[in-house]
Amino acid sequence: MVGMSRACPTGGLRKEMTKADIIEQVYEKLGALSKKESAEIVEVVFETIKATLERGDKIKISGFGNFVVREKKERTGRNPQTGEEIRIHPRKVLTFKPSQVLKNAING
């Protein structure tokens, strides 16, 4: 079985795929590689993605989607319990926008 199963609020089970599951899929589909080589390939791909995003660069994967690091400016928020104004520090957030191909595949 690929991934772990988790209870879904609407009933049924959701599956969760881990890095180990991805490595197993690469190993099974490529056949010519050892598990160690499959793991190294997956690690290199993830490290490349991580390094690219750390630099603030965008990642576009055709047929899959785009990963973009966005800057959020400093702003004033409010503590919902006390109503006190608080400063929300500037930060970076990672966003993912799926391609139309992936959206169509998910929605059947």
SULURUR-V103502 format. One record per run of one state. SS is the DSSP state (2 for helix, 1 for strand, 0 for the rest). FROM is the first residue (numbers start at 1). LEN is the number of residues. Records with the same first field share a line. If there is no record, write none. Layout:
SS->FROM-LEN + FROM-LEN
This chain:
0->1-3 + 8-5 + 17-2 + 31-4 + 55-4 + 62-3 + 73-2 + 79-6 + 89-2 + 99-1 + 108-1
1->4-4 + 13-4 + 59-3 + 65-8 + 75-4 + 85-4 + 91-8
2->19-12 + 35-20 + 100-8
